[in-house]
């Protein structure tokens, strides 16, 4: 009669650990081979009080956190631009982190982004990684391709004889935000949009009057695990992780972006090209909450 075989606690834990490693390895392989370039075009309506009638239905396409590098080749940047152009938006906005680390990536990335097409123009701000690399070179490279860089500046977008205010601030985490310059001659009583790489700006007093803030930076966590979520959400800097947040009449949209840093992996945080449609509201009041995804 064969002897009974018992599984010791050590053997069980060893087996469970091996199974977990295999599962994590499989998930990582999936994240690097498929999800990292499985771009999602999201569609979100943003309701803005007293939005001029000419801008009701106005569409923006947002690209952010492209991170052209050894991990994100120029061919992928071009693919992202092609997908963004396919949205057919009225305006394109870029919210920073175009390259990672090396100055040599600035020109090729700007060249690819220069193919963006939108009737109301392409407007950009810088992110923290653009300062790691070279903020001045990045700004000049984008401008040479017809991209308008709002480094602590504002402008107006005109449509049908009406105007919408657009503001851009330089990266807050690098201490480059200059609110007095950015807000100069701005009318806080009129609808306005703010481009800011860092979504934490949503909590700043100076940003309280903006109808909509458009940000990136977080990558949606880049990795979001089943039952756990994105580990990055436990960092204060990633308080606003992804999607749409609302506070009264003010909205924040945080895109997951298209690139990666650190590891060539995205898991549970697909790269995103965000299409935002502005909608007018004349009465009522929207509540506070997070609609992030």
N, C-alpha and C positions, 0 to 999 in steps of 0.2 A: 504494500500500500504506500503510495507516494507520500512524502512528508508535506505538511502544510507550510506555505510560504507566507510570511508576514512582512508588511511594508513598514520599515522603521520611519520615525519622524524625520530623521536626517535625509533618508531616501526620498520621502515625500516632498520635502522642501527643495531638495536638489532637482527633482523632476519638475516641480511647479516653476522653479526659477528658469529651468531650461525651456519650458513651454512658454513662459513669459517673454524670454529672450527671442524665441522664434517668432512669436506674435509681433513683438516690437520691430524685429528685423523685417518681417513681411510688410508691416505697416509703413516702415521707413522706405522700403523699396517702392511701394505703391506711391508714397508721397513724392519721391524723387523722380520716378519714371513717368508718372501720369499726372498727378494733381498739380505739380509745380508749374505745368504749362496748360492746365485745363481752365482757360480763361472763362470767367462768367461775366456776361453783360447784364447788370442789374438795372431795373427800372423803378424809380422812386418818385412819387409826387411830393413836392414841398409846398405847403400852403403858406402864403405870405400876405399879411394884412396890408390893405391899400396898395397892392401891387398894381402899377399902371396897366390899363386894359391891353395895351400893345404887347405887354410881356406875359399875359396870361397864356400859358402853353409853351412859353420859351423853354428850350431844352439846352442843357449843358452836358458835356461829356467830360468826366474827370479821369485823369491819369495821375498816378502818384507812386512813389517808392519803386521806381523802375530798376534802380541799382545795376546799371550796366557794369559788368565785371567779368571775371573768369567764370562765374556761376550763371551769369545772364548775358548771353551773346548778343551781338548787334542784330543778328537775324531775328531773335525773339523781340527785340525792341521794335523792329520794323513790323513784325507781325501784330504787335499790340497797337501800333499806330494805324495799321490797316483796319483792324477791328474797330478802333475808335472812329475812324472816318466813316465806317459802315453804319454807325449810329445815325448819321445825318443830323447832328446837333447844330444848334444856332451858334454856340460858342464852346470853345475847349478851354479847360482850366487844368493847370499842372501844379501840384502841391508838394514838390520837392523830392530830394534824394534821387537824383538822376544817375549818379555813379557811386561806386564804392572804392574809396582809397586812392586809386591811381589817376593822375592827371591825364594819362594817355587815353582814358575812356571818355573824356569830356567831349571832344570834337565829334567822334563817331556817334555818340548818343544824341548830341544836338543836331547832327545831320539827319538822323532818323526822325527825330521829333519835328524837324522842319517840314516834314511832309504832312503834318496835321493840317486839315482844312476846315474852316468854319467861317461863316459870313461875318459874325461879330468878333472875329479874331481869336487868337490863342494867347492866354494870359497865364503868368507863372509867378511862383514865389520859390524861395530856396528852403532847403531842409538842413538838418544837422550834418548829414553826410556830405552835402555840398560844401560845407565849411571845412570838414575834415580834408576834403580833396583840394579845392581852391574855389572859393566863392566868386572872386572877381573874374577868373577865367570862365567859370560856368555861366555867369551873367552875360559876359560878352559873346560867348559862343551861341547862347540861345538868342540873343538880340540880333546877331548876324543872320539868323535863320527866320527873322520876322516874328519872333516870339516876344511878346511884351512882358518884361519882368517888373513886377511891382514890389520893389524893395522899400517897404515903408512908404507907400505912395497910394494915391487913389485916382480914379478916373470915372467917367460916366459912359455907359453904353446907351446908345440912342436907337430907338425903334419906333416907327410910326409917329414921330414928333414928340415922343415921351422919353424919359430917362430913367435909368436904374444905376445906382451908385455901386461901384466895385472898388474894394480896398484889398491891398496885399501887404502883409507884414513879414519881415525877415525872421529868421528862426529864433524863437524865444529861448530855447535851451542853451543857445550860444550867447545869450545876452545881447542879441542884435536887434531886438524889437524896439522901435522908436515910435511910440504912440502919437506924440504931438505932430510929427511929420506925416504919419499915415493918415491921421484924422483931420489934417489941415483943410479948412473950408468945407468939411463934410457937414451935411444937414442931418442931424440925428433923428429928425422927425420924418424923414423920407425912407422908404425901403432901401436896404443896402445889403450887399453880400461881402463877406470877408473870406479871403484865402489865407489860410494859416497851416503850415505843416503840422504844428502841434495841436492836437484837439483840446488839451488842457486850457487853452485860451478861453474856452467856453465858460470857465469859472472866473475869468478876470473882469474886474469892474469896467474896464475900458471897452470890453466886447459886448456889454449888456444891451447896447442899442441895435445890434445887427440882427436883421431878419433871418439870415442864414450864414453859418460858418461852414466852410468846406475844408476838410483836413484829411491827413493820412497818418504816416509815421508808425502806426501800430502793427501793420501787416495782418490785422485781425488776430494777432497772436502768433501767426505763421504756423504754429502747431497747436491743435485743439484736440485733446484726447477724449475718448468715450468715457462718460461718467465723471470725468474730472474737469473737462473744459480746457481753456487755454491757461497754462501756468502763468503766462505773462500778465494775466488780469489781476494778480496779487501785487503787482508793482504799481505804486501810485501814478506813475507816468502813463500807465495804460488804463486809467479809470474809465475812459471812453474808448472802447475797444473796436467796435465795428457797427456800421449801420446808422440809423437815424435816432437822434435824441431830441426831446422837446422840452422846453421850459417856457410856459406861457405862450407868447407869440414868437418865440425865438427857437430856431432849430440848429442843430449841429449834425452834419453828415460826415462820418468817418469811413473812408474807403479802405478795403483790405490791401489795395495796391496790387502791383503785378510782379514785383521782383522778390528776391530773397537775399538775406545776409546770413553769414555764419555757416549754414548748411544748405545744400541744394534741395531742400525739402519743404513742402507744404502739406499739412495734414489737417483736415477739417477746417481749413481756412483757404478756400480756393482763391486764386488770384482774380482780382476784380477790375472791370472797367465799368465805372458808375455813370449811368445816364439819369440825370436829375431834371424833372419837369416842374417848372414854377407854375403854381396855381394861385389865383387871387381869392382872398376871403375879405368880406366887407363887414361882417358882424360876428358876434359870438367870441369865444375865447378858448384856445386850445390848452389842455392841461399839461402837466409836467410828467415826463416819463421817458423810458428808454425803449425804443423799438428795435434795437440792434439785432443783427442776425449773425 
